[in-house]
Amino acid sequence: MSDRIRVTVWGENVHERKNPLVREIYPRGMHTTIAQGIAEDRSLKVRTATLQQPQHGLTKRVLDETDVLVWWGHAAHGKVRDTVVERILARVWEGMGFIALHSAHYSKPFMRLMGTSCSIIWREAGERERLWVCNPAHPIARGIDRYFEIENVEMYGEPFAVPTPDEIVFISWFEGGEVFRSGCTWKRGNGKIFYLRPGHEVYPIYYNQSVRLVLRNAARWAAGDGVKWIDSCPQISAKNAPESLQIKGGRLHREGEAGFR
């Protein structure tokens, strides 16, 4: 890994092009605003990619040069090519961090990494959200007081159909009374995963300084050590076993042959 953590912010870039309200809030795209917030930390080297680019901007070379991938999507989950999703999963297993934002709970990469429906309940009412810090010592929560608030949000509520998180960093309370596990971590293979709930596109949430701080913290936390965990399934010959071994019984595979995958 280079001296600076390499972050790629991926944005669907659909609402900004079609919805005047979203375009007014994010004239250069949500991905640009998210990237600018993360890039306030000079130890993070940030680039962007969008759905509309060839291979969605996520070529093998780009992903190989990415330590942390940040993902925002909503209206076009189904338009993300499966070949690109497989490429992302392989990099996460190797050690690339993955940060899913808001409606990316239904994105193809996040759902594949979770292995569940990732469903929620929701409401668009512009209500207040209070995000409580569950573990003040967690690196993602550094610099945040007991809680922070966002004045207008879309509500997400429990149940959140994901595997039990390794850690819950934030829990949200909403003005309407619901609660939600709004900052959760997991590990898949060698890769760290963080889900952060705030981020509905019709509100200027990614200008919020506390949200930006959490994103920077999360990018530093999610970065691996630069050593790739190579996913392979080699056949080990009996003659290379740690102890002397005599082959007994029948065999499905010839010596040196690859297994079924």
C-alpha positions in Angstrom: 0.0 0.0 0.0 1.2 3.5 -0.8 2.0 6.1 2.0 -1.4 7.7 1.4 -4.6 5.6 1.7 -6.2 5.4 -1.8 -9.9 5.9 -1.7 -12.3 5.5 -4.6 -15.7 7.0 -4.2 -18.3 5.4 -6.5 -21.5 7.2 -7.2 -24.5 6.1 -9.2 -24.9 9.7 -10.5 -28.5 9.2 -11.7 -30.6 11.4 -9.4 -28.2 14.3 -9.9 -28.8 14.2 -13.7 -32.5 13.7 -13.6 -33.9 15.3 -10.4 -33.7 19.2 -10.2 -33.9 19.1 -6.4 -30.9 16.7 -6.1 -29.0 18.6 -8.8 -29.5 21.9 -6.9 -28.0 20.3 -3.7 -25.2 18.4 -5.5 -24.5 20.2 -8.7 -21.3 18.3 -9.3 -22.8 15.0 -8.2 -23.0 13.4 -4.8 -19.9 11.4 -5.4 -17.9 14.7 -5.8 -19.2 16.1 -2.5 -18.5 12.8 -0.7 -15.0 12.7 -2.2 -14.4 16.3 -1.2 -15.4 15.6 2.4 -13.0 12.6 2.6 -10.2 14.5 0.9 -10.1 17.0 3.7 -7.7 14.5 5.3 -4.5 14.9 3.3 -3.4 11.3 4.2 -6.3 10.1 2.0 -5.8 10.2 -1.8 -9.3 10.3 -3.3 -10.7 9.6 -6.8 -14.2 9.1 -8.1 -16.0 6.7 -10.4 -19.6 6.6 -11.7 -22.0 4.1 -13.2 -21.9 5.8 -16.6 -18.2 5.3 -17.2 -16.9 2.2 -19.1 -16.9 -0.7 -16.6 -18.5 1.8 -14.2 -15.1 3.3 -13.7 -14.0 0.2 -11.8 -11.5 -1.5 -14.0 -9.2 -4.1 -12.6 -6.4 -1.6 -12.5 -8.5 1.0 -10.6 -9.6 -1.6 -8.0 -6.0 -2.9 -7.7 -5.0 0.7 -6.9 -7.9 1.2 -4.4 -7.4 0.6 -0.7 -11.0 1.6 0.2 -14.1 1.7 -2.0 -16.9 3.9 -0.9 -20.3 3.1 -2.6 -23.5 5.2 -3.0 -26.3 3.9 -5.1 -30.1 4.0 -5.1 -32.1 4.0 -8.3 -29.8 1.8 -10.5 -28.6 -1.1 -8.4 -29.7 -3.5 -11.2 -27.7 -1.7 -13.8 -24.4 -2.6 -12.1 -22.7 -5.3 -14.2 -22.2 -8.6 -12.4 -18.7 -8.9 -13.8 -17.8 -5.6 -12.0 -19.4 -6.9 -8.8 -17.3 -10.1 -8.9 -14.2 -8.0 -9.3 -15.2 -5.9 -6.3 -15.8 -9.0 -4.1 -12.5 -10.5 -5.1 -10.7 -7.3 -4.0 -12.6 -7.2 -0.7 -11.6 -10.8 0.0 -8.0 -9.8 -0.7 -8.1 -6.9 1.7 -9.8 -3.8 0.1 -12.1 -2.0 2.5 -15.7 -1.4 1.5 -17.9 1.4 2.8 -21.6 1.3 1.9 -23.6 4.5 2.3 -27.4 4.8 2.9 -29.4 3.1 0.2 -26.3 1.1 -0.8 -27.7 -1.5 1.6 -29.5 -2.8 -1.5 -26.5 -2.5 -3.7 -25.2 -5.7 -5.4 -21.8 -5.7 -3.7 -23.2 -5.1 -0.2 -25.9 -7.7 -0.5 -23.4 -10.3 -1.8 -21.1 -9.6 1.0 -23.9 -9.8 3.6 -25.6 -12.9 2.1 -29.0 -11.6 3.3 -31.9 -9.5 1.9 -30.6 -6.3 3.7 -34.2 -5.0 3.9 -35.3 -2.2 6.2 -38.4 -0.1 6.9 -38.3 3.6 5.8 -40.1 6.9 5.6 -39.5 10.2 3.8 -40.6 12.9 6.2 -37.6 15.2 6.7 -37.4 14.3 10.3 -34.5 14.7 12.8 -32.0 11.9 13.4 -29.8 11.6 16.4 -26.9 9.2 16.0 -25.6 7.9 19.3 -22.0 6.7 19.7 -22.0 3.1 21.0 -18.2 2.8 21.4 -16.4 6.2 21.9 -13.0 4.4 21.6 -13.8 3.0 18.1 -11.6 4.6 15.4 -14.7 5.4 13.3 -16.2 7.4 16.2 -13.0 9.4 17.0 -13.8 13.1 17.4 -17.5 12.6 17.8 -19.2 13.5 21.1 -21.9 11.3 22.7 -24.0 11.8 19.7 -24.5 14.1 16.7 -27.7 15.2 14.9 -28.9 15.7 11.4 -31.9 18.0 11.0 -33.6 16.5 8.0 -33.3 12.9 6.9 -35.1 9.9 5.5 -35.9 7.4 8.3 -34.6 3.9 8.2 -35.9 1.6 10.9 -35.4 -1.9 12.3 -35.5 -4.7 11.5 -32.4 -4.4 9.4 -32.0 -7.8 7.7 -28.2 -8.1 7.9 -26.0 -10.6 9.7 -25.2 -9.7 13.3 -22.5 -6.9 13.0 -19.0 -7.5 14.4 -19.4 -4.0 15.9 -22.1 -1.4 16.2 -20.6 2.0 16.1 -23.7 4.1 15.9 -27.4 3.7 16.8 -29.9 6.2 15.4 -33.1 7.5 17.0 -35.5 9.3 14.7 -38.0 12.1 15.5 -40.9 9.7 14.7 -39.7 7.2 17.3 -37.9 4.5 15.3 -34.4 3.3 15.9 -31.8 1.8 13.6 -28.3 0.3 13.7 -26.8 3.1 11.6 -23.1 2.4 11.8 -22.0 -1.3 11.6 -18.9 -3.2 10.8 -18.1 -6.7 9.4 -15.1 -8.5 8.0 -15.3 -10.7 4.9 -12.1 -12.5 3.9 -9.4 -10.0 4.6 -11.6 -7.0 3.9 -13.2 -4.6 6.4 -16.8 -3.4 5.7 -18.6 -0.4 7.2 -22.2 0.5 6.6 -23.2 4.2 7.4 -26.9 5.0 7.2 -27.2 8.8 6.6 -27.2 10.0 3.0 -30.6 10.5 1.4 -30.1 12.5 -1.8 -32.8 15.2 -1.3 -31.1 16.6 1.8 -27.6 18.1 2.1 -26.3 15.4 4.4 -22.9 15.0 2.8 -22.1 18.7 3.7 -22.6 17.9 7.4 -19.2 18.1 9.2 -19.9 15.2 11.5 -20.8 12.9 8.6 -17.7 14.0 6.8 -15.6 13.3 9.9 -17.1 9.8 10.2 -16.4 9.1 6.5 -12.7 10.1 6.9 -12.4 8.0 10.1 -14.0 5.0 8.3 -11.7 5.3 5.3 -8.7 5.1 7.6 -10.2 2.2 9.6 -11.2 0.2 6.5 -7.8 0.3 4.8 -6.0 -2.9 4.8 -2.3 -3.5 5.5 -1.5 -3.7 1.8 -0.8 -7.4 1.9 -3.3 -9.3 -0.4 -4.9 -12.4 0.8 -4.8 -14.6 -2.3 -7.9 -16.7 -2.7 -6.8 -20.0 -4.2 -7.6 -23.7 -3.7 -4.5 -25.7 -4.6 -4.3 -29.5 -4.5 -1.5 -30.5 -2.2 0.3 -33.7 -3.3 0.5 -36.5 -0.8 4.3 -36.4 -1.2 4.3 -32.8 0.0 2.3 -33.5 3.2 4.0 -32.5 6.4 4.1 -36.2 7.5 4.8 -39.3 5.5 1.6 -40.3 3.8 0.5 -43.3 1.8 -2.5 -42.8 -0.6 -5.4 -45.1 0.2 -8.6 -45.7 -1.7 -9.8 -44.2 -5.0 -9.3 -40.7 -6.3 -11.5 -38.3 -8.2 -8.7 -36.0 -9.4 -5.3 -36.7 -11.1 -2.1 -35.5 -9.5 -1.7 -31.8 -10.0 -5.2 -31.3 -11.4 -7.3 -28.3 -10.3 -10.4 -29.0 -8.3 -14.0 -28.1 -9.3 -15.1 -24.5 -8.6 
